[in-house]
């Protein structure tokens, strides 16, 4: 781990020499000397890291990490002071810096002597593994598409358990339990059953919730209900426990539901939940997974308990082969596959038939392209994995050995990235964009790993790709073709997370504190009192003790030089300790990362001002997020000159006090990702607009609004890859925006990949508005993905001609108050990439609408709201072949649903809202009987009429 930290610091200092060359030119030689010393020290660290279990070496490695951080801090401090100090005082800054570098060199000399005393030997680059060649990460996979699914040994189990779940006979089982040790594949088996076509057909409602060791009754019930009735999420989150239980029982009585409780550890957890499940016979069924068969027996003695068997030697080899030697991977075709099979069969014996251990072993072997490397892994496995043979606890020892080995096999830059995942809650899915930005802000993503034309976000994704390829991280792929990242979000298997936490604690990587509600405040920390951890993760219950939390932060703030602080909580808005969010935030002045999202119960103008002023002292910040919060940050943000990611996308407007400059952001020339408020920024008593000029390194800009942002600044943002903006007011503003977008697109360095535009009431029918709009749609290199038009359009054919060009890449289209007289569907259905179509109030004023047989090939969501004159809607066979969600609302003259819906087998949810009673009766009568049109949608899994769910 020390090797990884030194690599990170060396990379960061090298980047600063380039990014801040105009500031650091006077001290460049001194920085290069420090970098050379760190590079030399790095050669000793692989050997030292391998002996971290020796106390004196562990202490030495901790001191090495601190020295590296001190070097980085010295250079950053020089940059910050040089940016804010008058030139006449720069000699003081330089003198102080020179003294710091000399002290660091003295410490390095001491460390080199200790390396010699402890017999720690340097490792030459030529003798390192293929992953460390030239310090660059060797990439083994392109990750443009999901890897083939690997599922071995349990196909018959899936079919058998599915038959039991869909059985409605009197002797059917109300509960199916899958029990066995960790790593046996219980969750994977349950997921196969849950996603089986017969299950989706048989059950009208499906819900999956993971219980694990930390759970809250309300949170579990909320998650289940949100799965069953997602359209009622807002009301569900406001229900107390009794209401949640009552609603759960109602839903299960009304329709057939399958509810999965994954990874339930204790009988106590079930006792807290059981009131929400029918005690007697019910249409709904329950499936659970647990490491403890006693839990299943406690839930229901009449349930069916399935205990998956471990894989046979032949199945074990088959699974390893599919992972490590699958067709089409990068391995050399000249390899000796027969000898590899001999080695693989012997190694897989040590995995004791546990699928997780086998897949992790395969993840190690898949990065070894030669027989020589396989033979080395085989030799290592004799000592590392031999504990895996046997029964009982030996199984778990075996899988832990494989997990730790997989961690030790990682290239140095991937180790901190993997441990960072333990920051996030158990069984949480982590958003890719946020994770990458945090990695980068922490300095974990090395610019030396960049390929030509890549951004740091893309390098971060390549890091994650390697972890996924090694089966150390679970991943969900982004199903939006225009997305800038292929991965949507990530999670860790519970055993993998346990191992990550163990490693993080051993390396003093994270201090994890839980404020839990109860009679007293309980602090649970993963770090001991001697920890040198620089990263603080705080988990807050909804009802934690404010008094104790305030005391903790007011006293603890100065004890350590924390470099990152993340606050986590569950659903809904919550409060923060006022001691922290007031002036005490200045105690954490070395922070590089601060995230306080969704904390809205923070009020009082003086607290706001105190926080704003104190925030200005956090001059080392690279990542600041107050997303969803009501904290006032703009007064002091202008001092955070190293900031890379700034998330201000609150749900409320931001008001900037009158003495502030409209140029509050323009000095942040390191900014890469900027998320502006979703609604507005009011500069009180000023008519001038917010300025973004000078932010030429921006890659992401969200919520740019012409109402309060200076349009002409857009042309300077030549490195934008993603832009979402709102144009409001007039065609003149739209034309001005188009000119600036044209300048961006025509730039030789243009890299815009995702553009979303909302045009709100600009009278585009006047002057040359439609011409400008067509330029936007067809603009070369603009990559328009989202288009929202609120206001009158004479006809969509004036924007999209009859023969729509395949170059149009719009994936989402919103129309409102368009007042179209002609049916828009013959044009819109030809948009080749359209996946989401939302048409609101008075979009179409005609009486008849037709969707033809070849139309809407990629449409998944269709929303029809307030078509006042629509009487007939025809859908031809073959239209909308992958539609999954259809909403019809306030179309009061629509006579009936189109017959063609019977052909759309992909339709999962049909919502009918505020439609005439006779229309509803054609589907479901008041007495619950099927109406004459029900056959058209009998295949739809969920029908919701005005909030009422039907089978």
Helices and strands as residue ranges (DSSP letters): H 2-19, H 21-24, G 25-27, H 28-49, H 55-84, G 87-89, H 90-117, G 125-127, G 130-135, H 155-166, E 175-179, H 186-194, H 197-202, E 205-212, H 217-228, G 230-232, H 233-237, H 241-254, E 257-264, H 267-273, G 274-276, E 285-290, H 293-299, E 304-306, H 313-324, H 337-349, H 355-365, H 371-384, G 386-388, H 393-408, H 412-420, G 421-423, E 430-431, H 432-441, G 447-449, H 456-469, E 474-477, E 487-491, H 494-506, E 511-516, E 522-525, E 535-540, H 546-556, E 564-568, H 578-581, G 583-588, E 593-595, H 605-615, E 623-625, H 634-637, E 645-647, E 654-656, E 673-675, E 681-683, E 700-705, G 711-716, E 722-728, H 731-746, E 754-760, H 769-778, E 784-790, G 796-798, E 812-816, H 825-828, E 836-839, E 848-851, E 861-865, E 872-875, E 885-889, G 899-903, E 909-913, H 917-921, G 934-937, E 942-945, E 948-950
